[in-house]
Amino acid sequence: MLLATGAAGGFEEHLRQSREALLTHPASGKIVLVEIDAKSLASAGQWPWPRKLHAQMIDRLSAMGATTIGFDVDFSARSNPVDDVALAKALAQTNASVILPTFRQPASVGSTTFKENLPIEPLRQHALLASVNVTPDPDGQLASYSYGVVTAGIPRPSLAAMLAGTSGRMDSKFRIDTSIDPATLPRISADDVLAGRVDPAMVRGKQMVIGATAIELGDRYATPQHGVIPGVMIQILAAETLLRGSQVPAIGPLAAVAATLLLVALLRRLHGPSLQTLIRVGWLAALLITPLLAEWLGFQPFAVVAAGAVLGAEWLWTAARAFAVRLQTERLTDLATGMPNARAFARHNAAKAAVSVVVVRFRWFEEMDAELDDKTRALWAQRTLDRLSLGLPGQSFHIVGPGSIGWSEPDGETAALIERIESTAALFRAPLQLGDRAVLATPNFGICGGEGRASRQLVAQAMLAARQAQENGRCWSVHNAKSADDAQRALILLADIEGAIVAGDIRIVYQPKWSIADARICGAEALVRWNHPELGLIAPDNFIPLLEESGNMARLTLAIADICLRDLNSWHDAGAHISVAINISAALLEDAEFIGELRGRLDRAPALTPFVTLEVTESAAINQTGVAVSVLVALRAMGVRVSIDDYGTGRATLGYLKAFPLDEVKIDKSFITHMVNNASDQILVRSTIELAREMNFKVVAEGVEDAVCLAKLAEYGCNIAQGWHIGKPIDARAFWDRWIEGSAQGGAALAA
């Protein structure tokens, strides 16, 4: 009730202010306030100041060695043209990093949409931009500050976050550490800066923040601990909070309440009212002292009032409920990993009429398990579960044996299930990162269909099929009459691949890549197809994983490179200077023999090398070793371009990839295909394009299926589009007729 009604908030605030009064400490001294005070206003004789004065301050502070100069002054409207030019010139010439403010405000009175007031365009060219919006809490006091804001889909970090070099989720807030004494902030008058009366030692190596402190300028806010202070001081106190590390998220009331409920549950096991009372008094003291210690160590406070109210209330009922929940959890949980166990699996499928059971076993699990401690073993389970969930979304996974994870599928959909399994297996080609070590988890899947629910027998048969797949070096195996035929088919494919390359059964189709700015075809992605004389057309997902598992991928990739270089040479001889992208398996980057063969082919065609792009998946990039990275660096030195494929499906960020030998980022089609109707996808795509542009990466969007999506990408500034709206994969002859010769004759246009 206290939490629901908010009645605890007032008590919490009083406790917090008392703690912060006890923990008052000086500012770091790294940020200096340049205050536009009453003396500065009197000297200038007007407000707003002529912008030439701001230009002079930038020049003087920069000359004295300031590293950063931040403004809490509005530059969103044009002023005297001469002054605007003077300020723009100062921004262009300064050695310091200059941060100019942006303001978010409602688009109109009563509007729920917002617009952003930016500095005028000439000033933005040589400055960083940061939000300076502050919003009082419901009680009218300003106690919290944001990491940044998102306006019309554009994220803008706050001034404090930029000063502290700290990132956080946009539109999320942290509490300002009011135990920092504002009186200890280094301060100099703007008038003294302009008059040359400042000791350079106060500026050298410091971050300077310029803002109004004069009472007549009005920019002042009420704060919980320090009363009414200027807005620019709030900006600096927020930055000091982040510098000190006090932005660690506060532990809310539920944590303390949960801890108190656990204590009450434990008290029920003790005998003797005196002992119980002593423990309760000790816990109450801990609720008062722990937040003080946490804030002293630099954390934000605990919320403890609700927990104090819970202490002693309904403890018998809470103890009984906690015990029942704990007992049930332990009964249905694998204690080593924290995942649901075989008993939970049986309960999960109890009401299902007919299911197939799938079990995945991991090669070398026993050897790996012998080296892992409990914490790393649980981390292994979580990393494994993350990748399974990515490939098989919506499934409920269970530990059904050592190193074995099982789930159920509707019976009778084996073909579709195998396709999903093969796609999921591809996600495990890169090692699992377990803290400071990487572990390769090679999965083998076993499938068993049968009438009725997922019985222990079906689970055992699926585990047997997984073991058979492991022994046979296969990705999967089905425990039914087709198992022998499937095994024979896999052996045929592995045996026939060399002959297929020689006989020309392996062919390449090209999917066009469209330069959005130039409105023309700029390249193509090479995709492999296998037309087997007996089995017919075989999809890449049905033979490439087999080749990778058996170590036969290098020969196929070199054959693909040969075909692509031949077609590329033919097109270039005809005057069509387009590029071709070739997919490279992550394991091949560490195959010295393969790399030598590939470099030999590129050496023999130096004029074509700049038009070759190697595509490596994002998950592979995350886990690349130094050998693989050095190989890509060497290939780039030859002129080859490197692209990260499927960006957005893994854990990599563009900041991480900046250190990777990379020219291009290819956004995965799962974010592009439904982007027009999905706001979150739009934000990811737009922000990726904007950040990639700043890092000089080109951006390719795959999965463009209609004109509306293409127009949206053009609006965001995307470089290249790929998808069925541009064109389907076709062979080299058809590609020439449709996209090269047809384009020259005016016959190539985008699909309707």
Buried (B, 14 or more C-beta within 10 A) or exposed (E): EBBEEEEBBEBBBEBBBEBBEEBEEEBBEBBBBBBBBBBBBEBBEEEBBBBBBBBBBBBBBBEBBBBBBBBBBBBBEEBEEEBBBBBBBBBEEBEBBBBBBBBBEEEEEEEEEBBBBBBBEBBBEBBBBBBBBBEEBEEEBBBBBBBBBBBEEBBBBBBBBBBBEBEBEBEEBBBBBBBBBBEBBBBBBBBBBBEEEBEEEBBEEBBBBBBBBBEEBEBBBBBBBBEEBBBBBBBBBBBBBBBBEBBEEBBEBEBBBEBBBBBBBEBBEEEEEEEBEEBBEEBBEBBBEBBBEBBEEEBBBBBBBBBBBBBBEEBEEBBEEBEEEEEEEEEBBBEBBBBBBBBBBBEBBEEEEBBBBBBBBBBEBEEBBEEBEEEBBBBBBEBBBEBBEBBBEEBEBBBBBEBBBBBBBEBEEBEEBBEBBBBBBBBBBBBBBBEEEEBBBBBBBBBBBBEEBBBEEBBBBBBBBBBBBBEBBBBBBBBBEEBEEBBEBBBEBBEBBEEBBEEEBBBBBBBBBBBBEEEEBBBBBBBBBBBBEEBEEBEBBBBBBBBBBBEBBBBBBBBBBEBBBBBBBEBBEEEBBBBBBBBBBBBBBEBEEBBEBBBEBBEEBEEBBEBBBBBBBBBBBBBBEEEBBEBBEEBBEEBBBBBBBBBBBBEBEBEEBBEBBBBBBBBBBBBBBBBBEEEEBBBBBBBBBBBBBEEEBBBBBBBBBBEEBBEBBEEBBBBBBBBBBBBEBBEBEBBBEBBBBBBEEEEBEBEE
